[in-house]
Amino acid sequence: MNYTHEVEQMCTVAKGPNHGPAPIPEEGKWVKAYEIKDISAFTHGVGWCAPQQGACKLSLNVKNGIIEEALVETIGCSGMTHSAAMASEILPGKTLLEALNTDLVCDAINTAMRELFLQIVYGRSQSAFSEDGLSVGAGLEDLGKGLRSQVGTMYGTKLKGVRYLEMAEGYVTRMALDADDQVIGYEFVSLGKMTDFIKKGDDPTTAYNKAMGTYGRFADAAKYIDPRKE
C-alpha cells in the first residue's frame, strides 16, 4: 500500500475501542454483519426505469448471503417481462454482492435489486423477527393459489369517467352502475382459475363461467357496461 509523504511523517496515535458494526435483526437473531455470508433475509423491493414507463417488484429469499429464491414481477413495459425471465434465472445462486453488481438486463430490475439490497443489509427485512426466517418457496405465497401477480388496472377521463379494467380478483368484464351512473360493483373472471379448469378438462365456456364472480352491489345495478368498449 502506498502512503503520501505527509502521512508517512505523522506519528502513530493508538486506536481506541472498536465495537464493530451495530447488530441488525436477521431471522429472529441479532447479527453483527462483517461479510456478505452473514446476511440472511426475505424481503421485497420496487424499482423503476429511467423513463419511468415500467416498474419491477423483486422478492428475494437470502440464506447466508446466497440468493436461494427470486420472484420477479413487472408491469408497464413489454420488454421488461423478457428481462424478468432472464433475471429470475440469473439471480438464484448468486451472493447479494454479485447480484448487486450484475446486469439484470432491465433498468427497473437493477433498481429494485439496489433498493432491496439496502433493506436487507440494514436489517429492514420482512423476516427480520421471524425465527429461522421464511422457507424457500415463500415468495410464491404472494401470488396466491393461481400463482399470478396481483394487478390493478384503472383508467379514467374527465369527460367519460372511470373504467375498471383489472382488479386483484381478475379481468373485469362488466361494471355495474346505479341510476346516477355511479359505480356500485363489477363482474370479473379469474384468468388463473379459468386456465386451471381448462387444464383439468373443462371446455372453455364452462371454465369461463365457473371462474366468474362479482363484487359490490352488482345485482342491484340500473345499467351494466363493458369497460373496454362502452
N, C-alpha and C positions, 0 to 999 in steps of 0.2 A: 504494500500500500504506500502511496506517495503522500507526503505531507509538505505543506508550504514552509518556507523558511521561517515565517512568523510563528507558526505552530511549533516547529522544532526548537525554537528559542524559549518557549514557555516552560515554566516549572510545572511539576505534576501536583495536582490537588486531589486528594483521596475522595472517592465517591462515597456518598452516604448510603443510607438504607435503600434497598431495591426490593420492593414488594411484588414485582411482576405485574402482569395485566390484571385488571379488575375481573372478577369472576362473572360469567354470564350464565343465564339459565338455559340448560340443554336437557331435554327429555327427563325432567324431574330431578336433575342434578345441577349443582353449581360448578362450573368448569373454568379453569384458567387456560385460555387457548393460546398456545405458543406456536403450534403448527396447524396446517390445514387438517391433518388427521385428527385433531382434537375437536372438530366440529361435527355435530350431528343435529339434524333438524328437518322438520317438514313444514313448508310454508308456500305461500303464493306471492307472485309479483306481477305487476302490469307494466307493459312497455308500449311505446308508440313510435312511429317512424317520423322522419324529418318533416315531410309534408303533412303529417298527422291525418293521413287518409285511412289508416288502419291501426288496429291495436292488438296486442297479444297478452293473454293471461297465461303465465307459466307457473306450474306447480312442480316442486322438486322434493323428493324424499332423500335426504343425505344421511348416510351412516359412516362414521369415522372418516369423514372428508370425501367419500366417494358417492357420487350420484347413483342411487340404486333404482330410482323411478322418476320418470318425467312425463308430465301431461302438458301438452301444448295446445292451447285454444286460441283461434284467431278470428277476427271479424273485420269487415270493411274493405278487404283487398284480396282479389282472386289469387294473385301470385303468392301471397303470404301463406295460403293453405299448402302450397307445394313446398315452401320453405319450412313450414312446420313439420312436414313429413320427413324432411332431411334432419331437422333439429332433434326430432324425437328418436332418431337413430343415432345421432351424434352424441347426445348428452349422457345417456346411461353408461356407467363405467369410467367416466372422467372424474378427476378431482374437481372441487369447486374452483380452484385457481386455473386449472386447464380450461374449464368451461367458460370462465370469465374472459379468457384470452383466446377463445376460439371463435372464428367467424361462423355464426349460426345462420348465415345466408340472408336473413331479413333484419333490417334495422330495428324494427319493433321487437323482435325476439331477442336481439342483442341488448336492447334497452331493458327489457324485462329481466334478463339474466343479471344485469348490473344492479337493478333495484332489489332483486331478490337476494343477491349476494350480500348487500348491505344489511338487509334484515337479519339474515342468518348469522353473519359474523358478529353482530351486535346483540345477539340473543333474543331478537324480537320475532320468534317463530311461532307458528300455530301449536307446535308440540313442546314449547319451552317448559311447561309444567306438567307434561304427561309422562309418567314413569315409563321408561324404555321407549318412548316415542310412539309413532304410529307405524303399523305394519306396512311392509311393501305391498302395494295394491290399494292403499288408502286413497290414492289420487282418483281412482275410478269411482269412489263413492260420491264425489262431487257431480258426477254425470247422472246418477240415479239408475234405475233399473234398465232403462232403454239405452244406456251408455251413449247419450247425445248431450252436447253442450246446451246449457240453458240460454236461450237467445230471446231478446225482446226487440221487435222492430216496429216503431210507430212513426207515422208521418202526419203532418198537419199543415194546412194553409189558412191564412186569414179569411180568404174568400170562401173556402168549402169546408173548413173544419178538420177534425181529426180522423185518421184511419188507423185501426189496429191491424197489423199485418202478421205479427208473430208474437205469441206470448210464451211463457215458460211451459205452459201445457201443450203447446203445439202451434201448428199453422192455422191462422184464423180464417174460417170460411165465410162467416156472416157476422155482421154487427147488428145488435138489437137497439132500436131507437124508440123512444116514447112519443107521445102525441106532440111534444115540443121539439122533436128531432134531437133530443139529448140521448147520449149513450147510456143504456141500462144493463148491457150484457153482451156476450158474444158466444159464438159457436166455434169450435175448433176440432181439428183432427190431429191426434198424436202420431206423427210420422214414424217414430220409433216403434210404437205398439203395432201400427198397421203393418210395417215391414216384418215384425216378428210373427204376426198372424199369418202373413203370406208364406213365410218360411216354414210354418207348421202345417201348411196345406190348404189354408183358406183361399178362396178365389178373391181377386182384388176388390170386388164390390162388397163382399161380406166383410173382408178385413177393414175396408174403409168405414163401413157403418159401425163395426164393433169398436173402432178406435176413436169415434166421435164423442164429444161431450159439450156441455155448455157451462157458462159461468154467469153469475148475477141473475137478474130478473129476465132472462132470455124469453121465457114463455109468455111474459106479460107485454111484449113489445107491440107497438102500433104498426111498426114497419121494420123490415129486415133489408139490409143492403150488403152487397158483395164489396168489401173494402178496396178491391183491386180494380173494379170496373164501374162502380156507381158513385 
